[in-house]
Amino acid sequence: MATSKQRAAGRKNIKKAATAAKRKRTLTKLPKSTRTALAKQANKVKRSKAKAR
């Protein structure tokens, strides 16, 4: 289990990665594993937000 500090850092890193990817279209150049990891994270967030509604 990750600590809350680690989770916060992870979220921040993903946000940074997402903004950079939008700007540079890096997503197409990333390795497949990183792409799937980002997609899984996005889906998890999407699901939890949908549950909250």
Residue frames as a rotation matrix with the C-alpha (Angstrom) as fourth column:
MET 1
0.577 0.816 0.000 0.00
0.816 -0.577 0.000 0.00
0.000 0.000 -1.000 0.00
ALA 2
-0.310 -0.673 0.671 1.37
0.644 -0.668 -0.372 3.40
0.699 0.317 0.641 -0.99
THR 3
-0.485 0.096 -0.869 1.47
0.737 -0.490 -0.466 6.22
-0.470 -0.867 0.167 1.53
SER 4
0.613 0.783 -0.106 -0.68
0.627 -0.563 -0.539 9.30
-0.482 0.264 -0.836 0.97
LYS 5
0.240 -0.636 -0.733 2.47
-0.364 -0.759 0.540 11.25
-0.900 0.137 -0.414 0.12
GLN 6
-0.748 -0.537 0.390 3.36
0.081 0.509 0.857 8.70
-0.659 0.673 -0.337 -2.56
ARG 7
-0.063 0.820 0.569 -0.17
0.923 0.264 -0.279 8.75
-0.379 0.508 -0.774 -3.95
ALA 8
0.697 0.297 -0.652 -0.11
0.167 -0.952 -0.255 12.56
-0.697 0.069 -0.714 -4.12
ALA 9
-0.225 -0.878 -0.423 3.26
-0.450 -0.291 0.844 12.47
-0.864 0.381 -0.329 -5.90
GLY 10
-0.677 0.024 0.736 1.93
0.505 0.743 0.440 9.88
-0.536 0.669 -0.515 -8.32
ARG 11
0.403 0.905 0.133 -1.12
0.792 -0.272 -0.547 11.97
-0.459 0.326 -0.826 -9.11
LYS 12
0.513 -0.288 -0.808 1.07
-0.244 -0.952 0.185 15.03
-0.823 0.102 -0.559 -9.65
ASN 13
-0.586 -0.806 0.081 3.37
-0.212 0.248 0.945 13.07
-0.782 0.537 -0.316 -11.97
ILE 14
-0.382 0.524 0.761 0.43
0.826 0.562 0.028 11.77
-0.414 0.640 -0.648 -13.98
LYS 15
0.686 0.621 -0.379 -1.01
0.428 -0.766 -0.480 15.27
-0.588 0.167 -0.792 -14.29
LYS 16
0.115 -0.750 -0.652 2.37
-0.481 -0.616 0.624 16.55
-0.869 0.242 -0.431 -15.47
ALA 17
-0.744 -0.397 0.537 2.69
0.177 0.658 0.732 13.69
-0.644 0.640 -0.419 -17.93
ALA 18
0.063 0.874 0.482 -0.82
0.885 0.174 -0.432 14.31
-0.461 0.454 -0.763 -19.24
THR 19
0.730 0.211 -0.650 -0.25
0.016 -0.956 -0.292 18.03
-0.683 0.203 -0.701 -19.83
ALA 20
-0.275 -0.905 -0.324 3.10
-0.511 -0.148 0.847 17.37
-0.814 0.398 -0.422 -21.52
ALA 21
-0.631 0.081 0.772 1.52
0.506 0.797 0.330 14.68
-0.589 0.598 -0.544 -23.67
LYS 22
0.502 0.863 0.063 -1.28
0.664 -0.337 -0.667 17.03
-0.554 0.377 -0.742 -24.74
ARG 23
0.554 -0.335 -0.762 1.24
-0.373 -0.918 0.133 19.68
-0.744 0.210 -0.634 -25.64
LYS 24
-0.305 -0.864 -0.401 3.73
-0.817 0.022 0.576 17.48
-0.489 0.503 -0.713 -27.46
ARG 25
0.659 0.592 -0.464 1.57
-0.727 0.659 -0.190 14.48
0.193 0.463 0.865 -28.42
THR 26
-0.400 -0.886 0.236 4.10
-0.915 0.368 -0.168 12.39
0.062 -0.283 -0.957 -26.49
LEU 27
0.179 0.563 0.807 1.52
-0.659 0.677 -0.326 9.70
-0.730 -0.474 0.492 -25.91
THR 28
0.936 0.191 -0.295 2.11
-0.351 0.529 -0.772 8.26
0.008 0.826 0.563 -29.37
LYS 29
0.236 -0.943 -0.236 5.85
-0.534 0.077 -0.842 8.05
0.812 0.325 -0.485 -28.68
LEU 30
-0.024 -0.221 0.975 5.58
-0.988 0.152 0.011 6.46
-0.151 -0.963 -0.222 -25.22
PRO 31
-0.924 -0.281 -0.258 6.18
-0.309 0.948 0.074 2.75
0.224 0.148 -0.963 -24.70
LYS 32
-0.251 0.908 -0.336 3.05
-0.117 0.316 0.941 0.63
0.961 0.275 0.027 -24.76
SER 33
-0.254 0.120 -0.960 3.32
0.843 0.514 -0.159 -0.28
0.475 -0.849 -0.232 -21.06
THR 34
-0.901 -0.108 -0.419 3.34
0.320 -0.819 -0.476 3.38
-0.292 -0.564 0.773 -19.99
ARG 35
-0.747 0.663 -0.054 0.39
-0.485 -0.487 0.726 4.11
0.455 0.569 0.685 -22.27
THR 36
-0.085 0.752 -0.653 -1.67
0.251 0.651 0.717 1.29
0.964 -0.103 -0.245 -20.80
ALA 37
-0.493 -0.151 -0.857 -0.71
0.865 0.025 -0.502 2.34
0.097 -0.988 0.119 -17.26
LEU 38
-0.976 0.144 -0.165 -1.89
-0.124 -0.984 -0.128 5.91
-0.181 -0.104 0.978 -17.94
ALA 39
-0.482 0.841 -0.246 -5.10
-0.423 0.022 0.906 4.61
0.767 0.540 0.345 -19.52
LYS 40
-0.182 0.378 -0.908 -5.78
0.665 0.727 0.170 2.34
0.725 -0.573 -0.383 -16.54
GLN 41
-0.770 -0.165 -0.616 -5.26
0.595 -0.533 -0.601 5.25
-0.229 -0.830 0.509 -14.16
ALA 42
-0.887 0.456 -0.068 -7.59
-0.445 -0.809 0.383 7.45
0.120 0.370 0.921 -16.21
ASN 43
-0.271 0.818 -0.508 -10.26
-0.078 0.507 0.858 4.77
0.959 0.272 -0.073 -16.23
LYS 44
-0.401 0.058 -0.914 -9.96
0.850 0.395 -0.348 4.32
0.341 -0.917 -0.208 -12.47
VAL 45
-0.919 0.021 -0.394 -10.46
0.156 -0.898 -0.412 8.05
-0.363 -0.440 0.821 -11.90
LYS 46
-0.710 0.682 -0.179 -13.33
-0.514 -0.327 0.793 8.13
0.482 0.654 0.583 -14.39
ARG 47
-0.228 0.617 -0.753 -15.04
0.369 0.771 0.519 5.22
0.901 -0.160 -0.403 -12.61
SER 48
-0.525 -0.002 -0.851 -14.65
0.850 -0.050 -0.525 6.76
-0.042 -0.999 0.028 -9.16
LYS 49
-0.948 0.210 -0.240 -15.98
-0.208 -0.977 -0.034 10.11
-0.242 0.018 0.970 -10.40
ALA 50
-0.514 0.793 -0.327 -18.96
-0.344 0.159 0.926 8.39
0.786 0.588 0.191 -12.01
LYS 51
-0.283 0.350 -0.893 -19.68
0.740 0.672 0.029 6.60
0.610 -0.653 -0.449 -8.72
ALA 52
-0.823 -0.115 -0.557 -19.58
0.491 -0.638 -0.593 9.92
-0.287 -0.762 0.581 -6.84
ARG 53
-0.871 0.488 -0.048 -22.28
-0.437 -0.729 0.527 11.36
0.222 0.480 0.848 -9.07
